[in-house]
Amino acid sequence: MTGRDAAGDSEGALAADAPTDAPDDGAPADGPAPTAPEVVTVGAATVDRTYRVSNIPEPDGGAYADDIVEAFGGVGANVALASSRLGRAAGLIARIGDGDVGDRIVADLDASRIDDSRVRQKPETSTHCVILRDGDGKRSIVTAGDSAKRLRLTDADRSSLTNADAAFLTAYNPDPVHRDALDLAGRNDAPPFVFDLSGPLAELAGRGAREETIDRWVDAADLFVVGAVAAEPYLGCTGREAAEELRSRGARRVAVTAGSDGAVLGDEDGFHDLPAFEVPVVDETGAGDAYVAALIDRWVLGGVDAREAGRFAAAAAALNVTAEGARGGLATRREVETFLAER
């Protein structure tokens, strides 16, 4: 059940144009969840509106959409739900808005198996996404709404993170959230933290982690994940070179992903080039989130080596792209293992 505030509570009175660095003081009632989640994620829960377009338009270009589909998404929610599908007890820390979009997100989370007691709903525009997807499953994403960038951690959020077996943050979270989490990551009792540089620096401006904060995560995170689109502007390179650069900066474990071109995983035992599985692609949205959840499950918590974890994660991502929406193909552990056994 979601711990949401009544409209009359202190934060419920926050106006839509209030400063985005205002504290999240009116969070849900504090107190432990009945079962502490193994994996706690911090990030958005959204509604994604996907336009199936004739082509992804170039600058000043156009496209035609012959169909529009809505589904639920958001990196934080996707990773939590993917972890749950793999059999992990998972929880989400998030902030959503009101109105029809926010209410639908609330209902979706309430119906799920994740612990959403650290999710709050406020009178503001709920973060949502517009996705352009072509016939090959390639997509471009535009995010709007201010609820996600207004998230701030409370004492109860911090407790939830430190009590978890693994904590996950996406770079799309506001910078103050990251600074708070970095303080937690430096404690002796901290769980392994996983950081995902989910988008390029230009896309994070004004709403996500700053470059200097990302620099701190390179050293602080137990696992640093970055896709090729974000690696190039941040590191000036991709692939194995990017993995080597991150390790040289102090990263313990790294995953540099490149979609259908596979990934490079690196740790103290070396670097591993791992191919992606070839499957019929319906929708690439959410593939990276399924991949990260699987790495958390097998590499961070499961104790297997990088190659085995990477193969498992590649299978989870491959299954997810075979269905519509960011979560359409989220796989159970048995489904991933069956997929791997057949190959």
Disulfide bonds with the S-S distance in Angstrom:
none
